Structures are given as C-alpha cells and as structure tokens.
C-alpha cells in the first residue's frame, strides 16, 4: 500500500510485488515482497533508491503521480543490489537532469551492472557528508557489509527519519494477511544479513547518536508500526549479537522415508510440549529450510535429527548445517538424533559441524534410532530432552 505520507514531505512511492514466489531465487515468499522507494518533496526533490526491474513501470508511475509535475534533482543510491538498483537506468533516462548521489564503491558497481556510464552525473557521497534539499538535510552513514560493501544509510535531520537500506527490512508486503513484522523480519535478517552481525552492531552504535522518529527500510513497513520503535531496535541488537531471542527448542529433521527420523522428531516435540517448552519444528524435505534457520537462531536450543545416507548424512541436513555455519550460528545448546538401518553415520557428521560452531554446547546422550522408532527409544529421547533443558 503506497502513497500515504511518512511525514508531510516524505512519501513511500515503492511497489508491492504480490506475484513473486522466491526472493533471490531461494527464499519462499508466500506474501510477496515490498520494494520501497521514498520521495522527499522540498525546494529540491530527492528520491531515495529505485526498485526491482520487474516493477519499474509501476514505480515510475508512482513517482509521476506524486511529483505533481515537478522535476527530480537527486536520486540517492544507498544500495546497488538489483532489487534496489534495477530501475536506475530507466529512471536516469526519464529524468536526465537528476544527479545520482552514491558511494564510490557503488559507482564502480554501476559500471558492472549497466552499459551506460553514469559517472558524469554522479556525486560521490561518504560518511559525514550532507545534502541540503532546502528545509530537509540528509546526512550519510557508511554501513559497509550490511549487507554489501557499498551500502550507505541516510538520516533526515528535519523529520528525524533514518533511511536504513536493507536493515530493518522483512519479507512480505504491507497489508499481507500474515503481517507479523518480527517473524518475517527475523527470517529475512538471519538468512540475508545474519553473517554480518559485527557490522550490524557497528552501524547500530552509529545511529544511536541520532534521534529517530521513523525507520524507512527498503523492504517492509515504515517503522514504528505496531510496536514502539525501541522494540525493533532491540530485536536488531539481540539478533546481531547472536543472542537467543526466546527460551525454547528448534527441532529440525531430515527423514528419507518419514519413518524413524520423523517419528523421533515428533516424539521430541511431544516431550517438550508436555514439559511446557516452546518449540518450532522444521521438516527439511517439505518445509522452507530458511524457516528452520530462523528458528535455530530464535531459540536457545536446537535438536538435529537426520537419517544416514551413503555412509554420510541425508543431503537436506548437510545443506541446512552449511547455512548455519555460513551465518555464524553460535551461543546455543544442541542435541543430536541419528538414524541408520545398518551403519549409522549421520551423528558423526552432525557432531563435526556442531563442534565447529562457536560457543555451542553439545548435549549428551546422542540418540541413535535403528530404522523405526521403538518403545525403548522414547526413554533415550526423554534423557536427551532433560539434558537440553538442564
């Protein structure tokens, strides 16, 4: 839903893509995606970022509608990823007098993405620089590796608005039926930005010096929405420090034939429910792997249940563990359940991964299931649950 004012002079002219099924060709989007772009109307007119190429026409139409016949003096390019710069060439052609304000690193990326050389129109900006639009003045904050090296954030001193690039974004579009910021922002954060917690912490420290009334991210709603602004800031402090957000257990399993491994995962969920422990369960052969990543970082405990395969581990679990490793999984307690009909090997592989994680405690005993879950396995799963909760 676009057009409503962020402030009297700032309008979100972005576009909702309700048809896109995957973000970056890997993250499921049951509720589509919002591509935000912000128009600042002052003595000088400025646009904050463009949008994905798939929605160029709708974005240009939004701009024209809210410009009311005025020309554009500047476009600030905070982030060169194609979902935010994909319409830049079309914009530059339609508004030939608009200067392009961006970082030196972003200018080099423009030369890689586009055949047209925009150098003559570019004003290089860096941290500490300011851009006066009349009543409004933008100052720029370097945000390298949140989550690309060229990223800038911008702060409007007049209306106290932080234009945060990809930070504080979420999957889904405004008004989607399942419009829960924390859920989809968490999945977005850990799968896209999560590797760069130290860099996020550094930027949070910088922006803490500013009085912020609104955060305008490139995806999702303008904040605050349904919670005080501190709610969103605190989520980012927790996530970027790799601290658990909730007391509970993520149960992630990969079962070949939906027998013993799946049965063990379901039994563990039953045990934890009986003990009043919150759980999130992900079936890696059916569910979105990235939901499992979200839950693994959300909770302070994790159980990995996997079938053995080719004297190794069932590939969906290896893929999941590779993602956890890349994203810097740490500061948790982990339990293991393996299944094997003749030579169980999954536990050995999972243990190697877990021992490579930072500040992760491995709970004992590891449970080995032979083909199908037996009555005697229930006691071993109970012992593992007790060890995780100890």
LINHUBEL-V166733 format. One record per backbone hydrogen bond with DSSP energy under -1.0 kcal/mol. CO is the residue of the C=O (numbers start at 0). NH is the residue of the N-H. Records with the same first field share a line. If there is no record, write none. Layout:
CO: NH + NH
//
This chain:
3: 11
8: 40
9: 5 + 6
10: 38
11: 2
14: 34
16: 32
20: 28
22: 25 + 26
26: 22
28: 31
30: 172
31: 171
32: 16
34: 14
36: 12
37: 47
38: 10
39: 45
44: 72 + 73
45: 39
46: 75
47: 37
50: 86
51: 54
52: 55
54: 58
55: 59
56: 60
57: 61
58: 62
59: 63
60: 64
61: 65
62: 66
66: 69
72: 98
73: 46
74: 100
75: 48
77: 151
80: 83 + 84
81: 85
83: 49
84: 87
86: 90
87: 91
88: 92
89: 93
90: 94
94: 97
98: 74
99: 122
100: 76
101: 124
102: 106
103: 107
104: 108
105: 109
106: 110
108: 112
109: 113
117: 120
118: 121
120: 99
122: 101
125: 128
128: 139
130: 137
132: 43
135: 132
136: 156
137: 130
138: 154
139: 127
140: 152
142: 145
147: 144 + 150
150: 142
152: 140
153: 162
154: 138
155: 159 + 160
159: 212 + 213
160: 155
161: 215
162: 153
163: 166
164: 217
165: 168
172: 175
176: 178
177: 179
179: 183
180: 184
181: 185
182: 186
183: 187
184: 188
185: 189
186: 190
187: 191
188: 192 + 193
192: 195
195: 199
196: 200
197: 201
198: 202
199: 203
200: 204
201: 205
202: 206
203: 207
205: 208
206: 209
213: 161
214: 222
215: 163
217: 35
222: 214
227: 230
228: 232
229: 233
230: 234
231: 235
232: 236
233: 237
234: 238
235: 239
236: 240
237: 242
238: 241
248: 279
249: 302
250: 281
251: 304
252: 283
253: 306
258: 262
259: 263
260: 264
261: 265
262: 266
263: 267
264: 268
265: 269
266: 270
267: 271
268: 272
269: 273
270: 274
271: 276
272: 275
277: 248
279: 250
281: 252
282: 285 + 286
287: 290 + 291
288: 292
289: 293
290: 294
291: 295
292: 296
293: 297
294: 298
297: 244 + 245
299: 332
300: 249
301: 334
302: 251
303: 336
304: 253
305: 338
306: 313
308: 311
313: 316 + 317
314: 318
315: 319
316: 320
317: 321
318: 322
319: 323
320: 324
321: 325
322: 326
323: 328
324: 327
331: 360
332: 301
333: 362
334: 303
335: 366
336: 305
337: 368
338: 307
344: 348
345: 349
346: 350
347: 351
348: 352
349: 353
350: 354
352: 355
353: 356
357: 330
360: 333
366: 337
368: 339
369: 371
370: 259
373: 376
376: 380
377: 381
378: 382
379: 383
380: 384
381: 385
382: 386
383: 387
384: 388
385: 389
//
